[in-house]
Structure formats: C-alpha cells, structure tokens
Amino acid sequence: MGLAIAHQLARRGAAVQVLSRRRTEAAGFVAAGMLAPHAEGLRGDLLALGQASLARIPAWVAQIEADSGLRCGLRPCGIVVPFASTAERDAYATAAWGQALDREGLEREVPGIGPTWRAGLLFAQDGQIDNRRQLMRALERACVDLGVQFLEGSDVQALEQDHSGTLTAVRLRTAEGDNQRLATDRAVLTCGAWSAQLLPQLPIRPVKGQMLSLQGPRRALDRVIFGPGTYLVPREDGLLVVGATSEPEAGFREGLTPDGQRQLQAGLTALLPAAATWPPMERWWGFRPCTPDEGPLLGPGPIQGLWLAAGHHRNGVLLAAITAALIAAALQPGHAEVVAADPAADDDNRDWLHSFRWDRFNPAAP
Ligand SMILES: Cc1cc2nc3c(=O)[nH]c(=O)nc-3n(C[C@H](O)[C@H](O)[C@H](O)COP(=O)(O)OP(=O)(O)OC[C@H]3O[C@@H](n4cnc5c(N)ncnc54)[C@H](O)[C@@H]3O)c2cc1C
C-alpha cells in the first residue's frame, strides 16, 4: 500500500517520503499475488471493491511498467475453484460470476487434478501477478524514478498531534538507533498487520500465513487452482507457489512450523497429485492485516491529517490498484481537476471511503 500510494502521489507531482521499518517483512513480498475477488468468494462491498480494483489492474500495471521499465508479471490466467460436489459448487458465494464445471470440465481446465474433486467453477476474469519477484520491485523502481525518497530502516514510534487533534509530526527511530522527529501535517498509515501498534484503536490483528514454492515443469499448469485451505499459483517460468496457512492464533510469531508445512503438502497432493514430488524451491511466511469484517480501513483516520490504507487481509495485492487511486485522489490538492481523467475520483468512489471508514465497527458511528 505504501509503495502503490507513493507511486500515485508522485505521478501527480507530490513530494513523498516512504518510512519503512523493514521492507522484507511486508506481506506484499509474501503474498501469492492472486487477483481473485470471485475465486475468494468475497461478498457485498468487499466484492464490489475487489471487482473495481480488478478492472483497474491492467492500466495500473501498464503505468508501473512504463514508469519503471520493469515487468510486473501480470497473468490473466483464470482461476479454478474445485468442489467435492455440485451442491457445494452451486452454493458458493460468487457462483453466479463463474462458469460451472463438471468433473470432465475440471479435467479439461486442470489436467491432472486430484480424484476427490467432482465439480468446479472457472473464474476466467481472475488472475495473478508476480508480486514477490516482480511487482514490488517494479513499484520501488517507479517510485525512485519519480523522486520518492525512501527512509528504509525507519521504525515509526509515535504520531504527534496538537490540542485540536491535528497531526503535527511523526517520531521515528532510525536503523542507527537515533530518534528523529519529522514535522508534517499529512501522512498515510500503511503499516499492514502492525498498524494497531501505532494506533491501538484500529481493529487490525495479524493472521499468519506460511507458503512454499516448487520447481515445476514450465506450463504444467495454466490456471490457478484455489482449493479449500490450499491454492496453487503457477508462474510463467514453471515456479509453482503453494499457499497458504491461516493462523490467527500465531500472533506475530515468526518462522515456519512442521504442522503448517505438512498442511500445505497435504493440500498440494489433494489438488495436483503429480506436483507432490516436485522439488521445493523456497519456504516463507508473513502476516495478513485482518479486520473484523475482513475489509480494509480506508480514508481519514482518528487524527486529522492522518489517512489510513490498512487492513487488506487476504486481498491487498488485488486491492492495491483501487486503494492507491482512492487515497491519492483524496490527498491531491487539486482533486477536482482530475475527476474527468480518473474514474477513482468520482462520487461513487467517495462512497468507497465511507463504506470502508475505520470506525464502521463502532455502533455509535454515523
Ligand atoms: C501468506 C499470504 C498470502 C497472501 N496472498 C495474497 C494473494 O494471493 N492476493 C492478494 O491480493 N493478497 C494476498 N495477501 C495479502 C496481502 O499480502 C496484504 O493484504 C498486503 O500485502 C497488505 O499490504 P500493506 O501494505 O497493508 O502491508 P504490508 O505489505 O505488510 O506492509 C507493511 C509495511 O509496514 C512496515 N511497518 C509496519 N510498522 C511500521 C512502523 N511502526 N514503522 C515503519 N514501518 C512499519 C512494515 O515493515 C512493512 O514493510 C497475502 C498475504 C499473506 C501473508
């Protein structure tokens, strides 16, 4: 979120600093990169936000690729969700957006799929992007080329406000251990799963996820397979990304666990038995930022001048395009001038910030 928003702000001519404690801990480097509002079975406003972001992704990626000179690894490859029965398939939240598959259709779309799956949904409109190896680096490059200043190793410790509740400064500790105060009246909080450490009133908690990748034959799998508890994401070069555990009880406990890795291996074997013998390349983990309704917190925060773009849980890669457009448009001083050129800056989208306001869980909130 920090990179995507910095990029959009810099494109609009703003001077931007990115304060980052540790870039490699970001879930942006952990995720599988599925662009999957339908395959994930999202509902309500979150489904609509995901669909709006999905529609923006090709143009957003083209901008990043043009600004950085690097590829992002976007693959509109479609996602297949397999089910044990047609009844389960037809009850899926987003079934209406998919193409219903019987066993024969499943075998056609996913040659070699395991025998337990009797039905499926093909979401041809969903896809993937190689966030870990390509998108994140391309975003960083684009930001640097547009003049964004990175302060890597800056651990933000507190947000200062005046007596009227307006942001006045950000206090941070540098990698060298010095304390610094950066005076500012505007900032965007994009601290992912760690956001509530800075602002305890934000309802965001970590949900740990473990991953692994395998070295598969190129084109062994064309579609993403999104099974219950495990998904397989085939990259262009044959790398197969296998995800992911969901461990809210782990808090911020770092590291792989035998149970988590066994779970991924079992899910892999059930989905694509032949892949069970492909050699593992890498294993890693990270923390999803989860809110009570699993939707993000977007828009003005509890301190005046502080904006929020956090809590994107399982869908932050998908939602980065629309989040960056919404927040950059809202922060743009000459906002009205870009309305015609930028569909994210219209009335409809002002409703997005309301739908995903941070205090929506409080029954007293308007
Ligand atoms: C296992 C797993 C699989 C996933 N798969 C997908 C997927 O397939 N598709 C999808 O759309 N999404 C997926 N996600 C979700 C997605 O990765 C997240 O929603 C998204 O990365 C959140 O972005 P963010 O910028 O809010 O947080 P992050 O990417 O976590 O970045 C937060 C950054 O804030 C920094 N930070 C935190 N506190 C401070 C502080 N006090 N001072 C300075 N810096 C600070 C951190 O160092 C970090 O760099 C997955 C996530 C996980 C963990």
The ligand as an SDF file (V2000), in Angstrom:
LIG
                    3D

 53 58  0  0  0  0  0  0  0  0999 V2000
    0.6070  -15.7910    3.0940 C   0  0  0  0  0  0  0  0  0  0  0  0
   -0.0900  -14.6320    2.4300 C   0  0  0  0  0  0  0  0  0  0  0  0
   -0.6580  -14.8030    1.1730 C   0  0  0  0  0  0  0  0  0  0  0  0
   -1.3190  -13.7430    0.5680 C   0  0  0  0  0  0  0  0  0  0  0  0
   -1.8350  -13.9080   -0.6900 N   0  0  0  0  0  0  0  0  0  0  0  0
   -2.4740  -12.8740   -1.3090 C   0  0  0  0  0  0  0  0  0  0  0  0
   -2.9680  -13.0230   -2.6250 C   0  0  0  0  0  0  0  0  0  0  0  0
   -2.8100  -14.0560   -3.2570 O   0  0  0  0  0  0  0  0  0  0  0  0
   -3.6240  -11.9640   -3.1930 N   0  0  0  0  0  0  0  0  0  0  0  0
   -3.7910  -10.7830   -2.5300 C   0  0  0  0  0  0  0  0  0  0  0  0
   -4.4040   -9.8690   -3.0850 O   0  0  0  0  0  0  0  0  0  0  0  0
   -3.2990  -10.6140   -1.2670 N   0  0  0  0  0  0  0  0  0  0  0  0
   -2.6640  -11.6270   -0.6570 C   0  0  0  0  0  0  0  0  0  0  0  0
   -2.1700  -11.4730    0.6050 N   0  0  0  0  0  0  0  0  0  0  0  0
   -2.4760  -10.2390    1.3350 C   0  0  0  0  0  0  0  0  0  0  0  0
   -1.5490   -9.0990    1.0040 C   0  0  0  0  0  0  0  0  0  0  0  0
   -0.2110   -9.5450    1.0090 O   0  0  0  0  0  0  0  0  0  0  0  0
   -1.7410   -7.9960    2.0450 C   0  0  0  0  0  0  0  0  0  0  0  0
   -3.1060   -7.6640    2.1640 O   0  0  0  0  0  0  0  0  0  0  0  0
   -0.9860   -6.7320    1.6500 C   0  0  0  0  0  0  0  0  0  0  0  0
    0.3630   -7.0160    1.3850 O   0  0  0  0  0  0  0  0  0  0  0  0
   -1.0780   -5.6860    2.7490 C   0  0  0  0  0  0  0  0  0  0  0  0
   -0.3140   -4.5930    2.3350 O   0  0  0  0  0  0  0  0  0  0  0  0
    0.1470   -3.4980    3.3830 P   0  0  0  0  0  0  0  0  0  0  0  0
    0.9820   -2.5210    2.6360 O   0  0  0  0  0  0  0  0  0  0  0  0
   -1.0320   -3.0340    4.1550 O   0  0  0  0  0  0  0  0  0  0  0  0
    1.0540   -4.3070    4.4400 O   0  0  0  0  0  0  0  0  0  0  0  0
    2.4930   -4.9510    4.2490 P   0  0  0  0  0  0  0  0  0  0  0  0
    2.6800   -5.3960    2.8380 O   0  0  0  0  0  0  0  0  0  0  0  0
    2.6590   -5.9600    5.3370 O   0  0  0  0  0  0  0  0  0  0  0  0
    3.4760   -3.7360    4.5180 O   0  0  0  0  0  0  0  0  0  0  0  0
    3.5240   -3.1270    5.7840 C   0  0  0  0  0  0  0  0  0  0  0  0
    4.8500   -2.4140    5.9070 C   0  0  0  0  0  0  0  0  0  0  0  0
    4.7460   -1.5180    7.0090 O   0  0  0  0  0  0  0  0  0  0  0  0
    6.0010   -1.5390    7.6850 C   0  0  0  0  0  0  0  0  0  0  0  0
    5.7810   -1.1080    9.0650 N   0  0  0  0  0  0  0  0  0  0  0  0
    4.9600   -1.6580    9.9930 C   0  0  0  0  0  0  0  0  0  0  0  0
    5.0210   -0.9700   11.1390 N   0  0  0  0  0  0  0  0  0  0  0  0
    5.8910    0.0500   10.9280 C   0  0  0  0  0  0  0  0  0  0  0  0
    6.3740    1.1120   11.7310 C   0  0  0  0  0  0  0  0  0  0  0  0
    5.9640    1.2840   13.0070 N   0  0  0  0  0  0  0  0  0  0  0  0
    7.2880    1.9730   11.2020 N   0  0  0  0  0  0  0  0  0  0  0  0
    7.6990    1.8190    9.9070 C   0  0  0  0  0  0  0  0  0  0  0  0
    7.2740    0.8380    9.0990 N   0  0  0  0  0  0  0  0  0  0  0  0
    6.3730   -0.0350    9.6050 C   0  0  0  0  0  0  0  0  0  0  0  0
    6.4600   -2.9820    7.6050 C   0  0  0  0  0  0  0  0  0  0  0  0
    7.8710   -3.0490    7.8130 O   0  0  0  0  0  0  0  0  0  0  0  0
    6.0270   -3.3420    6.1820 C   0  0  0  0  0  0  0  0  0  0  0  0
    7.0880   -3.0920    5.2840 O   0  0  0  0  0  0  0  0  0  0  0  0
   -1.4530  -12.4960    1.2270 C   0  0  0  0  0  0  0  0  0  0  0  0
   -0.8250  -12.3160    2.4760 C   0  0  0  0  0  0  0  0  0  0  0  0
   -0.1490  -13.3680    3.0640 C   0  0  0  0  0  0  0  0  0  0  0  0
    0.5290  -13.1440    4.3870 C   0  0  0  0  0  0  0  0  0  0  0  0
  1  2  1  0
  2  3  1  0
  2 52  2  0
  3  4  2  0
  4  5  1  0
  4 50  1  0
  5  6  2  0
  6  7  1  0
  6 13  1  0
  7  8  2  0
  7  9  1  0
  9 10  1  0
 10 11  2  0
 10 12  1  0
 12 13  2  0
 13 14  1  0
 14 15  1  0
 14 50  1  0
 15 16  1  0
 16 17  1  0
 16 18  1  0
 18 19  1  0
 18 20  1  0
 20 21  1  0
 20 22  1  0
 22 23  1  0
 23 24  1  0
 24 25  2  0
 24 26  1  0
 24 27  1  0
 27 28  1  0
 28 29  2  0
 28 30  1  0
 28 31  1  0
 31 32  1  0
 32 33  1  0
 33 34  1  0
 33 48  1  0
 34 35  1  0
 35 36  1  0
 35 46  1  0
 36 37  1  0
 36 45  1  0
 37 38  2  0
 38 39  1  0
 39 40  1  0
 39 45  2  0
 40 41  1  0
 40 42  2  0
 42 43  1  0
 43 44  2  0
 44 45  1  0
 46 47  1  0
 46 48  1  0
 48 49  1  0
 50 51  2  0
 51 52  1  0
 52 53  1  0
M  END
$$$$
